[in-house]
Amino acid sequence: MYSLAQSVLIKGAAGEPLPSPFQGLASHEVEFRRGEFSLVAAGPGTGKSLFALNLALFGNVPVLYFSADSNAATQLTRATSILTGDNIRDVKRKLLSEHFDEYMGYLNKRWWIRLDYDARPGLNDVELKLRAYFEVFGMFPHLIVVDNITNVQGDVPAGSAETFTFGLEAMCEYLSDMARVTGAHVLSLHHVTGEYSDGLSPIPLSGVKGKIGRVPNLILTIHKEVDEMGGTVLHISDVKNREGFADPSGLTFSSYEFNSTNMRLTDIVNTL
């Protein structure tokens, strides 16, 4: 047991916000704090992985990214394009033709960002990679990304919808504990219910698949808007936020222009 005064001495890095490129979210008091667990939910192909990758690369903080949903070639070309601003098609062509040396300097500057590409990691695998990270760097990551939460094999076997929800709740509890033990911010990506899977309308808290809103400190949902010229804007709603503003309806959001050539997200000043 600790007194309030003693708690000051043992708090560690808990509560320290990570660097974030998302100014619109910051205006809604959204921060990705160490020692906390957050969830980002969206339909397939809406941009949740790109959101996580932009966050992971922006601050050059220690990151462990469990990329179960994307392979090494996909993540490497996206990351290189984000870091350099080069067209992702050119980056991919150079990667496939073994003319990738010009990018190694950019990648080496992010030497403490590590990715794991196991498509179906178990909890033992996750813990082993965390211990390995600590062994190499002498500390835990500041940010741990789990892409996606349903790709991680938990202890609850698949079954009914009720069992599915129970398993997700247990996984959220596990990831929340991981955030507290490691002092990292644990960011997990997740899916939404069928009616929101096209990603074209605001997603409320109730639209998160499995209704697992109890555990995370922060829940964001993402929907997109595509104009007649093919331009894409991502709208990010903070539907749960224990430390700031939240609108469970999803109708309040900040907006970001998605540059499909270099995979970057840029704040749009006017937010709803």
N, C-alpha and C positions, 0 to 999 in steps of 0.2 A: 504493500500500500504506500501511496505517496501523498504528501500534502500538496496544496496548490503551489506553494513556493518550490517544493522539490520537483514538481511537474515541469517547471521551467527548465530545469537542468537536464531532464531526461527526454524532452520532446524530440530531440534530434532534428532531422530535416523535414519532419511532418508538417504539412501546411505550406511549404515553400512552393510557389508557382513556377512552372516551367516556362521558358521563353515560348511565345506563341505568335504566329504571323497573322492571327485572325482578330483584327481590331474591332470588327463588328460584334463578335462574341464578347470581347473584353468590355465593350460598352454596355453589355447586358450582365456584367459581373460574372462572366464565365471564365474560370481559370482551371488549369489542369495541375492540381496540387499534388505534391509528393505525399505518399501515404494514403492516397484515396483511389477509389475505383470508379471508372466511368464507362458508359455504354454509348456507342454510336450505332443507330439503327437506320436502315434504308433498304429500298428494293434493289434487286440485282442490277449492276451496271450504273447505279446512280452516282457513285463517286465516294463511297465511304472509305475504300482502301486508299484512294488518292488523298483524301483528307488526312488520314493517319500518316501517310508517307510524307506529306508536306509538313506536318507537325514534327515528325521525327527528324527530318533533315534541317529544319529551320534553325534551331538553336545550337546544333552541334553538341548536344549533351549525350551522355552515355545511354545507349538504347539497345534493348534486346527485342527484336521483332520476330514473332512467330508467324511466318507467312505460309500458313497451311492452304490458303485459297489461291495463291499465285506462285508460279515457279521462279527460279533464279533469273532466267532471261527476261521475264516480264518486269520483275522488280528492279533489276539492274538497269534496263533501258529507261524505265520511268525515273529512277533516282538520278541517273546521269543527265537526263533531259532537264529535270527540275533544277539541279545544281548548276548546270552550264547555260541553260536557256536555249540549247540547240534543239533543232527539230528532231522529234523522237524517231521519225523514219530514217533520218541520217544516222542517228545513234545506233539503231538496230542494224542498219546495213553494215556499219563499221564493225559491230560486234560479230556479225555472222561471217564477215570477210577477214577476220583476224587483224583488223587495222584499228585497234582500240587503245593503243598506247597513249595517244594524246589526252585521254581522259583519266589516266591513272593518277595524276597529280591531284585532281579534284576528289577522286574517291579516297585516296590515302589520307586526305585531311579529315575525313570522317571515320578514322580508324577505330573508334570505340563504338560505332554502330554495327551491331552484329545481327545477322538474320539466320533463322532456322527454317528450312523448307520441307520439313516432314508434313505430309498431307494429313495424317491422323495421329498427332502426338497424344500420348497418354499423360496422366498426371506425373508419373515417375520420370518420363522424358522431359517434361517441363522443369521439374525440380533439378534434374541432372544438368540441364543447360544453364540454369541459374547458378548452380554451384560452380560449374565450369567458368562462367563469366566472372564470378567472384575470385576464383583461383587465378585467372589471368590478370585481372585489373585491380584486385585488392579491394573491390567494392561492388555493390550491386548496381544495376542500371538505374538511371533516374526515371526512365520511361520504359515500360514493358507494353508492347502491343500484341494483342491476341486476335488474329485475323483468319477465321471467324471463331466465335465462342462455340458454335455447334460442331466445329471440326475437332475439338479437343475431346478425347474419350474420357468420360468421367466414370464414377463408380456405380451409376444407376443405369441398368440395361434399358434399351429402347423398348417401347410398348405403347400404351394408350396416350392420348393427349394429356391426361393428368400426370402420367409418369414422365412425359416429355417436360412438362412445366416443372415438376419436382426436380428433375435432373438439372434443368437450367438454374433453378433457385440454388441448388447445391453447388453448382459450378460458380455462380456469382459469389456465394459465401466464400468459396475457396479463393477466388481471385481477390476479393476484398481483404481476406486474411493475408494473402501474398503482398498486397500493397502495404499493409501495416508492418509486416515482418521485414520486408526489404527496404522500406522507405521510398519505394518507387511510385510513380503514378502508373496504374494499370489501366490501359485503354483497350476495351474489347469491342469488336465489331459484331453486329448481329442483324438478323432479318426482321421483316415486318409481316403483318398479316396480309392475306391475299388481296383484299380490296385496295391496299396501298402499294402493291408490288410493282405497279407500272412506274412509280416514282414521280408522278406528275401533279400530285396534290399534297398539301400540307399533311403531315403525319402526326396525329396526337399521341399522347402517352399511351392511350389504350390500343394504339396500332402496333405497338412493339410485340413481336411474336412471343407467345408464352406468358404474356402479362407479368414480366419479371421486373417491375418497377420498384420493388421494396428495397433492395440492397444497394444499388449504385448511388453514389453521392451526386452524380451528374448523368443525365441522359439527354442526348442530342438526336434529333431525327433530320434526315436530309431528303429534300425533293428537288426536282430540277425543272427548269423552264427552257425550252428550245425555241428560238425565233425562226422566222421564215428563211433566214440566211444560213441556218445550221449552227448559229452561236448558242452556247449553253451557259446558263447561270445556275449555280447551286444555291439553294436557300436552306439555311441551317437553323432549326428551331430548338431552343433550349426548353424542353418540356418538363424537366425536373432539374432543380439546382438548389441544393441545401444551403449554399453560401451566397445566393444572390437571386436575381430575377428569374422567374420561370412562368411559362404559359402552357399548361397541360394540353390546350387545344391544338398547339402547333401553329397557330395562325400568326404568331409573332416570331419573326426570324430576321437574321442578318444574311446578306446576299454576297456572292462571290462569283466573279467572272472566271470561267474555266477556259484556259488556253489549251486547246487540244494539240497544239504543236509542241509545247514544252511541258505540259502536265501541271502547270502552276495555277494556283488559285489566288485571285487578287480581289481585295475588298472593293465593293461598290459602296460609295459614300451614303447614298440614300437607302435606309433600311426601314422596313415596316414594323 
